[in-house]
Amino acid sequence: MNFKQFGVLLSISTILGLNVIATKALAEEASITFGDAIGSGGCIVDDQLPGEDGRSLSIVLDNFSAFSGDRKKCILRVQTFIPSGFIVQEVQVLYQGTTDIDRGSKGTSLNRTYSFSGGALGQAVAPPKTTNFKSSKAFAEQDEITVVAATGLCSGGGQGLLGINLIAQSSRGSSIFVDTADINAGDVILRFDLKRC
């Protein structure tokens, strides 16, 4: 079975794992609660799997790939509830997937932008990111998002909304997949760095 056939056989899904990186003291005290994840604009949230630690969430997306000149958009929104007395300092986002590019093709790209709303998350400080792929391969791209705390954030934690806008673009003779079913090697893995106020 060649690489292209294998890619087509994979279920088109995305795992969004949200892991909080913290000290031992924080790990015992702090947890993030997640509401329902919503996918729109060309991707569908197929399943939502909370982690046992109370600080992680996997979201399985269906239908997020682009083939031979297609452009596919995915808008993800996840409700978050930050515990009282903690703020988010930084979020690392790791994207994993595959590209299949025929000779002579211009390749594929993965574009992403971020938005936080609600004082509990603060404000994201990250310019739009684009990665261009010119050869067939598995990829892992990581973005670092600095978070500026909102005024009065530590008065009681609270609710926020994490937004990720993704665009997968392919040229003729190429395809891009954001797909896997392994929570430990998911396509989109978010890591939250929490800090006590």
JOMOUR-V175969 format. One record per run of one state. SS is the DSSP state (~ for helix, > for strand, _ for the rest). FROM is the first residue (numbers start at 1). LEN is the number of residues. If there is no record, write none. Layout:
ss=<SS/SS>
from=<FROM/FROM>
len=<LEN/LEN>
This chain:
ss=<_/~/_/>/_/~/_/>/_/>/_/>/_/>/_/>/_/>/_/>/_/>/_/>/_/>/_/~/_/>/_/>/_/~/_/>/_>
from=<1/3/10/16/22/24/30/33/41/44/51/57/63/65/68/71/83/86/102/108/118/123/126/129/134/137/149/153/156/158/171/174/178/183/186/188/197>
len=<2/7/6/6/2/6/3/8/3/7/6/6/2/3/3/12/3/16/6/10/5/3/3/5/3/12/4/3/2/13/3/4/5/3/2/9/1>
